[in-house]
Structure formats: structure tokens, C-alpha cells
Amino acid sequence: MLASRVFSLVGRRSICTSLCLRAHGHGVVKADDYALPAYVDRRDVPLPEVAFVRDLSAQQRALKEKEKASWSALSAEEKVELYRIKFNETYAEMKKGTNEWKTILGGVLFFLGLSGFVLIWQKHFMYGAIPHTFSEEWVSAQTKRMLDMRVNPVGGVSAQWDFDKNEWKK
């Protein structure tokens, strides 16, 4: 009984696995071998290890055969096509800058503006008026009260006040 249960689960798993492999395409996808060299366009590596086009069409193969003869017999278009078989981009195309800095600058300025609007909105709708205890009269009255009470006479406010002359020590 246990053996039949195990065999049914194993059989069901193999069916599910094969269905999953066939479900997302036309069969099993060939995995890339990362041990082989890959094509890359870089200015510091002028000659990549492999050509850009690996699988040549019939027209490209004929052009490669024509390449083995004299290059003066090739037209300018054929020379460009041969270049494009070997390389994807020219040096001018590789050196051309991208416009990504505009997107980044726009995003930064957008979020700076948005945060500015949030601060203005908070100041207008969330924060109340400045408390009356920040006024000059209140601060001077509070300082006078602290001096009258002789608060912290060793190293604080009262230590800086000359009580005989009624002025701050110099």
C-alpha cells in the first residue's frame, strides 16, 4: 500500500514537472554557458573576444567569403555590413552620452519642489502662531526673574550678572 502511494506521487510529480517545462514556451530553454566568452561593447576593450553576430545568415556568409578576397573590391556598404557583423556599435556611438542626467535632475527638482510645498502647507495649516513666550518682552522679563531668584549662581546666568552695578559682567 505504501509502495503504491509512493509510486503514484512520483508519477504525478514527473507529469507536473514536464507540464511546467512545456507550459512557458516551446519546450525546454537552452541555458547559456557563462564559461564561454560573451560579446561586450566597451571603449577600453577595443576588440571583443567574439563577434557580435554569432549565427550568420546566408547573405552574411557570402559577404564573409567575399571579404577573403581583395578589400578594394568591396563597396562601402559591404564594409559597413562586415563591421556590423563583428561589432554592434562604433566608437562614436559608444562615446555618445546619454540623456539620463536630465531625468535625474528633473526628479530631484520635482521632489525638492514637492517638499517645499509640503513645508509651506504645514506652516500655513498645521503650525499655529508663534507663542507669546518668544517675544522680546517675555524673554527680558524671564531673564530678570531668573536674576532676581539668583538661579545657578556658580556657572549659570546669575554668575554672569553684576548685582552691584546692575549690568552684565565684562
N, C-alpha and C positions, 0 to 999 in steps of 0.2 A: 504494500500500500504506500509506504513511504517512497519507494523507488519510483512508482508510477507518478506520484506527486512531483518529485524532483525532475523527472523527465518531461513532464508537462510544462513546468516552469522554465526549464532550459529551452525547450522547443518554442515556447511563447516569446522568450527573450530574443532568440535568434530571428524570429519573424519580425518583432518590433524593431530590432536594430536594422535589419535590411530595409524595412519600410522607411525608417528615419533617414537612412542614407539616400534613398531614392526620392524622398519627398521634396527636397530642396534643390532640385536640379535634374540634370540628365545623367545621373549616375554618380559615382564617387569622384570627387575632385582630386586632381593630382597635387600633391603637396610640393611646394618649392624646396629645392635643395639649397640651403643657405651656405653650404660649403663651397659652392661654385661662385666665381666672380660675378658681380652684378654691374650693370651699366649705371653710371652716375655722371651728371654734368657738373663739373667744378672747375673754377679758374685755376686753382693750384694743382690740379691733376689734368694736364692738357690732353693726355692720351688714355682714355679708359681701357680697362683690360679686355672688354668685349665690345662688339659693335652694338649700336642702338637697335637695329633691326636684326633679329636672330633668324627668323623664318622668312627667307626671301621668296618673293613671288616669281613667276616665270619671266616677267619683264625685267625684274631686278637681277635675276641670274644672267639673263642675256647681256644686261649692261655690265655686270661684273666680268663676263667673258670679254666684252669689248674693251674693258679697262686694261686688260693684259696687253693689248696692242699699244700703238703709239697714242700718247695723250693729245697730241696735236690734232688727231682725227676726231676727238670728242668735241661736241658743241658745249656751249656754256651751260645750257640747261641740263645736259647729261652730267657735267662735272658737279653741278649743284645737287643733282639727284644722287650721285655717288657720295657726296659729302653727307647728305641727309640719311643715307643708309648707315654710315659709320657714326655720325654724331646727330644729336637731337637739336642742339642749339649752337649758334655761333658765339664767338667771344662778345660781340656787341650785344647780343640778346642776353647773355649771362650777366654782363656788366650793367644792363639797364636796371635802374632802380624800380622798386615797387612803390605804389601809392598808399601803402599801409600806414604811413605816418599821418596821413590826413584823417584816416579813420580813428586812429588812436587820439590825435589831438581833438577831433570832434567829440569823441566820447568823454575825454577829460573835461573839456569845456562845458559839455552838456551837464555832467554831474556836478561841476562847480556851480553852474547857474541854478540847478535844481536845489542844491544845498543852500545857496544864498536865498532862494525863495522860501525855503523851509524856515530859515532863521528869521527872515522878515515876518513871515506868518506867525511864528512863535512869539516874537516880540510884540506883535500887534494884538494877537488874540489870547495868548496864554499867560504872558507875564503881566502883572499889574503895574501900577505906578511905583516909582522908586519910594521906598519907605522914608518917613519923615526923619528917622534917626540918622540918615545920611546928610542932612542939611548942615551947613556950617554952624548955625546957632546951636544945634543939638550937640554937635561934636565938641564945641568950645565949652558948653555947659557941662557935659560929661567929663571933660578933662579937668575943669575947675572942681567938680565934685570929687574926682579921684585925688586931686591935690589936697583938698580940704580933709579928706579921710586919711591922707598920708599912706596911700596904697603902695606897697612894695618899696619901702624907703632905702633898701640896701642897693639894689641894682635896677630898679624899675623907673617909673615916671617920677616918683617923688624924689629920687636921688638926683635927677637932672634939674630940679627946680630949686631956686634960691629963695627961701622963705623970708629972709631979711629984706631983700631988695624987690621981691615980688616980680621976678623975671627968670628966664631960663639961664642956667649956668653956661658960661662960655668955655 
